[in-house]
Amino acid sequence: MPSAVPESHRISPDGPQERTLHAAAAMRFGPYELDLDSGTLRKFGYRIKLQPKSFLVLRALLQAHGEMVTREELRAQLWPENTFVEFESSLNVAVRRLREALNDEAQDPAYIETVPKHGYRFIGVLEPPAAESMPYLLPAPFRDSSSGFGTPTGFAPVPVPIVPGRNWRRLLLPALAVLVAVAIGHFWWKRSPAMAKPVASSIAVLPFADMSPEKNQQYFSDGLAEELLNHLAKTPGLRVAARTSSFQLRDQSADPRAIGKKLGVATVLEGSVRKEGKRVRISAELVKAEDGFQLWSGTYDRDLNDVFAVQDDIARAITGELKVRLLNPGSGSVPQRGISAEAYNAYLQGRYFYERRTRDDLSRALEYFQQSVKLDPDYARGWSALAWVLITRGEGAEGSTFEEGYRDGRAAAERALQLDPGLAEAHAAIGRIKRGYEWDWAGADAALQKALALEPQNSVVLLGASSLQASLGHFDEAVALNRRAVEIDPLSVMAHVSLGMHAYYAGQQELAIDAYQKALAISPGGPEAHYLLGLVYLEQAKPQQALAEFEKNHPNSERAVGQALAYSALGRKKEADAALQQLIHDYQEQAAYQIAEVYAFRGEADHAFEWLGIARAHKDAGLAAIKGDPLMKNLYHDPRFAVFLRKMGLPA
């Protein structure tokens, strides 16, 4: 395989446009890393097959990042002088195979743009890989959270892993509503391995304080901080702590050293908002986490209609202070210009209520998002926000059926993408629908690949991609993706819960236990981790411990499923039968898949397949987790199981 191109090498020394190439041992873009010495292409640490000629094309395009490479220049790279080859068709084949390796589309490219009749251009985000840039390759069972990239999530909520043996649609909301990380979070971090010193170009954006006279502008203060967080995240080389983690530190004393240690960042941005009528005063301060030294501060008095300009001013000042080049100012994560202040205000209020996740708060969030897009039908982020709240309410059977939630959510997400094709969160919403409801695995992969190309360090997108890999039975890849999401968002309960589930499927039981215990340390009142921890103990043949975990839940379908499983494992048949019948009586409409799991665990295959058929007819989202489900192992050798997987489009 050819070696890396020297610094002095020029693609076309005889051509009219000479170009000096940047030399590097490896180059990183999105989830991919290309080793220029060996010609190895990896995606999240896993090797991707790449033909030699396609490698040469990719190398040339990467080294001329952002510039067009002509077809003649590529010919000089791919074939020695005087080599006889059908050049046009051979180059087309090499480019086509390259696009296949990158899951790129010629008509809507994320990486390789065709310049008709002239050449090609690499348009993706190129980042130089650091020693820590591939944390998922390290062998430690659970890495220190300071070692990964940090990029905030966009609007999208953390994708909910479809967990076996539970009615996840109805029971997610109470679990997510409890996100307490004050003293418990401190306890967890004390248990974590010692952190490496964070790199200088890393930052956490704390929620801004509401200094308004009536103290009724917290939603606006949170929204401003989140917009700044999203803006800064588009800076190459700058690691930004995710919103889920940084916003959990709202009520803690502003000790930069403690914050820097918990989130693995070198700098902290904090500020305040004072809003009166149509005027707003925004103060912000950037401090060095190590010693609290002030690096920059600014105060802005503006009309509310100028709030986007304020965000840009602050973001430019900070990135300038950190000496980091701004990336792609036209990205969808940068606030849109031209929207009305009223529409934006409604969006921020919807965001505030959406994050709280109670039933009433979701209803209020829906109202505000609907108001936002009514006030400004061209506000893409408003449509994307509306898509997510519709999906979430549909999954929780809140105010609409499962089918209605996904149908209306898809329409809103598609509208968002019509207005702004660069919204990663909207692509992730489409991927979630295709995976969890439509079982369109190829379509889900295409949507999530697009989202990853746009925001490769977004923990929401990474969790979506992780869940898809698990659905397809690629559990090691799911764990690798999930590890990275945890490193980006170390205080996210759902990131740890998802990691535990994927580790459980991968047979990594100790990692699963560790992940669930971390989730419980952050949110002790969350029942979901207790149920999932019980499943791991069941797999480890510890049914009494499993039962103890299951019974820590309040009466709900998770507790009913857990008791039916644990009593069966303990040989307490009378109690097991009673628990199963109660489960069927109370939850048959929502938990058909979980009932099938219990029957499979008991070895009653006929009943298990009967309920799998019911689950399929109901479009039960739990079926997205059937591949490799440990509770289904008694069915693996039954010919009907392979037939059922094929009906769902999954490999048998």
C-alpha positions, 0 to 999 in steps of 0.5 A: 500500500502506498505510503503517505504523501510527503509535504513537498509532493504536488498532485499535478506538477505539470498541471496549471494548478499546483497544490502543496499537500498537508502531510499527516500520519492519519486523518479523521472526519466524522466517525472515520479515521484514515491511516495514510501509511497503511491505507486502513480506514476505520469507523469508530475503531472498526476496520472498513474494507477499502479498495486500493484505488479508492484509498488513493482517491480518498487520500488525495481529496483529504489532503486537498481538503475543501479544494477541487481535485481534477480528474486528471490530477487523480489519474496521475495519482492512481496510475503511473505514466504510460499505464494503459487503462480505461481511465474514465470508467475506472475512476468512476468505479473507484469513486463509487466504491469509496462512496459505498465505504463511506455510506455517502450519496452522490446526490446528497453528499456528506463527504465527496462532492462531484464537480461535474466534468471537472473533478471532486472535492472533499466537503466533510469536516476534517479533524487532526486525530489526537492521541485521545481521539479514538477512546473506544479503542482502549481496552479499559472496561470503562474509561475515564470520562475526560478522555473523549471528545465533548460536543453538546447535544442538539435539541433531540432527547437522548434516544431511548434504548429499547430494553427487553422485558419492559414497557419502555414507552410508558415508563420512560418519562418518570425515569427521565424526570428524576435527574438529581446529580448534586451529592450523589454525582459527587459520590460517583465521581469520587469512585471514578478512575483518576482523570487525565488533565483536560486539554486547553481547548475544552469548555463547559457552558453552565446554565445562565442565571436568571437575574430578571426582576420577576425571576421568570426567565429561566427558560430564556436563560437556559435557551441562551446558554444552550445556543452558545453551547451549540455554537461553540460545538461547531468549532474544530478541536474544541471539546464542549461538555454536553448539555445533559452534564453541564446543566446538572451543575446548575445549583452547585457553587460556582467552583471552577476547579470542581466543575472542571474536574467533574466534566473534564474541561479546562475552561468554564463559561458562566453568565447571567440574563436580565430581561425587562420588556424588549431589552435584555442584558447578558453578561458572560465570563470565561474562567480557567478551571484550574485556578478560576482566573478570568480569561474573558468577560463581556456585557451586552445590552440589546433589544430582544430582536438582536439576541442572535447577534449577542450569541454570535458576539459571545461565541466569537470572543470565546473562540478567539480567546481560545485561538480556535478557528471557527467552523462552517458558520452556515451550519444548522446548529448556529441560530437561524437569522430572520426568525421572529423573536416571538417564535424563538421565545416560544421555542425556548419555552417549549425547550424548558418544559420538554427537558422536565419530561413530566406528562404535564410538561410535555403537553405544555412543550407541545403547545409552545412548539406548535405556537413557534412554528405557527408564528414562523412556519420557516423555523427549522429548529422549531419543526425539529423540536416539534418532531421530538415531542410528538415522538416522545408523547407517542411512545409514552401513549401521552395524548396520541397513539403510538402510530399517530405520534410517529406519523406526525413526528415524521412529518415535522422532522421532514419539514425541518429537513426541507428547511435546513438539511443540515439539522443532525437532530432531525436526521436522528429523529428520522433514524429513530422512527425507521428503527423503532417503528418501521424496522427499516434498518437500511433507512435508519442507518442512512439517516443516522450516518447522515446525522453522524457526518453532520455532528460526529461528536453528538451524544444523542446521535451516537446513542441512536447509532449505537442502538441501531448496531445493537438491533442488527446484532453488532453488540461490540460496535454498539458498546464502542459507540455507547462508550463514546457517548458516555465520554461526551456526556458523563452525567447522562443517565440514559447514556449509562443505561444504554451502555449497560443494556448493550454490554448485557447483550454483548455478554459483558456483565460486569461492564453492564453492572458498572454502568447501571450503578453509575446511572443509579448514582446519578439518579437514585430514584430512577427505577429503570436501572434497577430493573435492568440490573435485575436482568443482569443478575438473572443472567448471572444465575443470581435470581434472589438478587434479581428479585430484590432489584425488580421489587425496588420499582413501584408497581408497574409493568417492569416490576411485573415482568421482573417478578414473573422472571425471577419467580420462575428462576427461583422455582416458585411456580405458583407465584410465577404463574400469578405474576405472569397472569397479572402482567397479561391482564394489566399490560397486554396492550403495551407489553406484548413483546415483554410477555413473549420474553417471559414465556421464552424464558420459561421455555414455553415456546408456543406461547412465546411465538404467539405473543411475538405475533401479537407484538408484530401486529401491534408494531411493538417497539420492543421488537427492535431489541429481539436480535440477541435478546438473552431472555429469548435464548431458549428460542434460538434453535427453534426454526420459527425464530429464524423465520420470525427474524427474516420477517422483520428484515433482520439477519437470522 
